[in-house]
């Protein structure tokens, strides 16, 4: 009976380690647009940015959403990075949106912008996927960089009769829950080794 309990303890520790390692391959966090250069109406904040970095696939995924109302639309999204991206790295963007860079009124210059000035191309939620990255570079660290004005992300928001820009100043680093899980598994293994569970 004792042997079964010992084996179960070792197995559980190994599972925690493996789950922790797997989770380290994918990071995800949410940022919120909390600043605006126009008096937008509706619920605050003005929108959100869900960012997922997956080093297993070498991808970064942005899901940008206008939260102030069902009729509100996005026409452009801007972000910063210290990586030398190419246009071919952008494998998913909203229909008819094009790549660029430059000023987003009131919030400074952004390394990359993706958007369209056409009313028909505005969306309530935009998904932008960047692929083909070296696994070591597909991390949130490379996409959470403030510009000279101190802003990390910005978007062009359209409300009925009103258009302007919204932005998200730098926020706290993502939660370290995956590190906690990995650490728990390693501690479990260490405890097993100390007590001789792996000995016959």
C-alpha positions as CSV (number, residue, x, y, z in Angstrom):
1,X,0.0,0.0,0.0
2,X,2.9,2.4,0.9
3,X,4.5,1.7,-2.5
4,X,1.3,2.6,-4.3
5,X,1.1,5.9,-2.4
6,X,4.7,6.7,-3.2
7,X,4.2,5.9,-6.9
8,X,1.1,8.1,-6.9
9,X,3.0,11.0,-5.3
10,X,5.8,10.7,-7.9
11,X,3.3,10.6,-10.7
12,X,1.4,13.6,-9.5
13,X,4.6,15.6,-9.2
14,X,5.6,14.6,-12.7
15,X,2.2,15.7,-14.0
16,X,2.6,19.1,-12.3
17,X,6.0,19.6,-13.9
18,X,4.8,18.6,-17.4
19,X,1.7,20.9,-17.1
20,X,3.9,23.7,-15.9
21,X,6.4,23.3,-18.8
22,X,3.5,23.1,-21.3
23,X,1.9,26.2,-19.9
24,X,5.2,28.1,-20.2
25,X,5.0,27.6,-24.0
26,X,1.9,29.9,-24.0
27,X,1.5,33.2,-22.2
28,X,-1.8,35.2,-22.2
29,X,-2.9,38.4,-20.7
30,X,-5.5,41.2,-21.2
31,X,-4.9,44.9,-21.5
32,X,-7.5,47.6,-21.5
33,X,-7.9,50.9,-23.5
34,X,-8.2,53.4,-20.6
35,X,-7.3,56.6,-22.4
36,X,-9.2,58.5,-25.1
37,X,-8.6,61.7,-27.1
38,X,-12.4,62.2,-27.6
39,X,-15.3,62.1,-25.1
40,X,-16.6,58.7,-26.0
41,X,-19.9,57.5,-24.5
42,X,-20.8,54.1,-23.1
43,X,-19.1,51.7,-20.7
44,X,-15.6,52.2,-19.6
45,X,-13.0,51.0,-20.5
46,X,-13.2,51.7,-24.2
47,X,-11.9,48.4,-25.3
48,X,-9.6,45.5,-24.7
49,X,-6.6,43.7,-26.1
50,X,-6.2,40.0,-25.4
51,X,-2.6,39.0,-26.3
52,X,-1.5,35.3,-26.5
53,X,2.2,34.4,-27.1
54,X,2.8,30.8,-28.0
55,X,6.5,29.8,-28.3
56,X,5.5,26.3,-29.3
57,X,4.1,27.6,-32.6
58,X,6.1,30.8,-32.8
59,X,2.9,33.0,-32.9
60,X,1.5,36.1,-31.3
61,X,-2.2,36.6,-31.4
62,X,-4.0,40.0,-30.7
63,X,-7.7,40.0,-30.3
64,X,-8.8,43.7,-30.1
65,X,-12.3,44.5,-29.1
66,X,-14.4,47.7,-28.8
67,X,-16.3,47.4,-25.5
68,X,-18.2,50.6,-25.3
69,X,-21.2,49.4,-27.3
70,X,-22.4,47.0,-29.9
71,X,-22.4,49.7,-32.6
72,X,-18.9,50.8,-31.9
73,X,-16.2,49.7,-34.4
74,X,-12.5,49.6,-34.7
75,X,-10.7,50.9,-37.8
76,X,-7.0,50.6,-36.8
77,X,-4.8,49.0,-34.2
78,X,-1.2,49.9,-33.3
79,X,1.4,48.2,-31.2
80,X,5.2,48.3,-30.5
81,X,7.8,45.6,-30.7
82,X,11.6,45.3,-30.6
83,X,11.5,42.6,-33.2
84,X,12.2,43.2,-36.9
85,X,8.9,41.9,-38.3
86,X,8.1,41.5,-41.9
87,X,4.8,41.9,-43.7
88,X,4.8,38.1,-44.2
89,X,4.7,37.6,-40.5
90,X,1.2,38.9,-40.4
91,X,-0.8,35.8,-41.4
92,X,-4.2,37.0,-40.1
93,X,-5.7,40.5,-40.2
94,X,-9.3,41.7,-40.7
95,X,-10.5,41.9,-44.4
96,X,-9.0,44.7,-46.3
97,X,-6.8,46.0,-43.4
98,X,-3.3,47.0,-44.4
99,X,0.0,47.3,-42.6
100,X,1.8,50.5,-41.8
101,X,3.3,52.5,-38.9
102,X,3.1,56.0,-37.6
103,X,1.2,58.4,-35.4
104,X,-2.1,57.6,-33.7
105,X,-3.4,61.0,-32.7
106,X,-2.7,61.9,-29.1
107,X,-0.8,58.8,-28.3
108,X,2.4,58.9,-30.3
109,X,4.1,56.8,-33.0
110,X,3.6,53.1,-33.1
111,X,6.0,50.6,-34.7
112,X,3.2,48.8,-36.5
113,X,-0.4,49.7,-37.3
114,X,-3.0,47.6,-39.0
115,X,-6.2,49.1,-40.3
116,X,-8.4,50.6,-43.0
117,X,-10.0,54.0,-43.4
118,X,-13.0,52.5,-45.2
119,X,-16.3,52.5,-43.2
120,X,-17.2,49.1,-44.6
121,X,-14.0,47.6,-43.2
122,X,-14.5,48.6,-39.6
123,X,-15.1,45.7,-37.1
124,X,-16.2,45.3,-33.5
125,X,-13.5,42.7,-32.9
126,X,-10.2,42.4,-34.8
127,X,-7.9,39.4,-34.8
128,X,-4.3,39.9,-35.8
129,X,-2.0,36.9,-35.8
130,X,1.8,37.2,-36.2
131,X,3.5,33.9,-37.2
132,X,6.9,32.5,-38.1
133,X,8.7,33.8,-35.1
134,X,11.7,32.0,-33.5
135,X,10.3,30.2,-30.4
136,X,12.5,32.2,-28.1
137,X,11.1,35.5,-29.5
138,X,7.4,34.6,-29.3
139,X,6.9,36.0,-25.8
140,X,4.9,38.9,-24.4
141,X,8.1,40.7,-23.4
142,X,8.7,41.6,-27.1
143,X,5.2,43.0,-27.6
144,X,4.7,44.9,-24.4
145,X,6.9,47.9,-25.2
146,X,5.8,51.6,-24.6
147,X,6.5,54.1,-27.3
148,X,8.1,57.5,-26.7
149,X,4.8,58.8,-25.4
150,X,4.5,55.9,-22.9
151,X,1.7,54.0,-24.7
152,X,1.8,50.3,-25.4
153,X,-1.3,49.9,-27.6
154,X,-3.7,52.2,-29.4
155,X,-6.7,51.8,-31.7
156,X,-9.0,54.0,-33.8
157,X,-12.5,53.9,-32.4
158,X,-15.7,54.8,-34.3
159,X,-19.0,55.6,-32.6
160,X,-22.0,56.9,-34.4
161,X,-21.1,60.6,-35.2
162,X,-17.8,60.4,-33.4
163,X,-14.3,59.1,-34.2
164,X,-11.1,59.2,-32.2
165,X,-8.3,57.3,-30.7
166,X,-8.0,55.1,-27.6
167,X,-4.9,53.8,-25.9
168,X,-3.6,51.6,-23.1
169,X,-0.6,52.9,-21.1
170,X,1.9,50.3,-19.8
171,X,0.4,47.9,-17.3
172,X,1.6,45.3,-14.9
173,X,3.4,42.2,-16.1
174,X,1.3,39.0,-16.7
175,X,0.5,36.8,-13.7
176,X,3.2,34.2,-12.8
177,X,0.7,31.4,-12.2
178,X,2.4,29.1,-14.6
179,X,5.7,29.6,-12.8
180,X,3.9,28.7,-9.5
181,X,2.6,25.5,-11.0
182,X,6.0,24.5,-12.4
183,X,7.6,25.3,-9.0
184,X,5.1,23.1,-7.2
185,X,5.9,20.2,-9.4
186,X,9.6,20.6,-8.9
187,X,9.2,20.8,-5.1
188,X,7.2,17.7,-5.2
189,X,9.9,15.8,-7.0
190,X,12.5,17.1,-4.7
191,X,10.5,15.9,-1.7
192,X,10.1,12.5,-3.2
193,X,13.8,12.2,-3.8
194,X,14.7,13.2,-0.3
195,X,12.5,10.5,1.2
196,X,13.9,7.8,-1.0
197,X,10.6,7.2,-2.8
198,X,12.5,6.4,-6.0
199,X,14.6,3.7,-4.2
200,X,13.6,0.0,-4.2
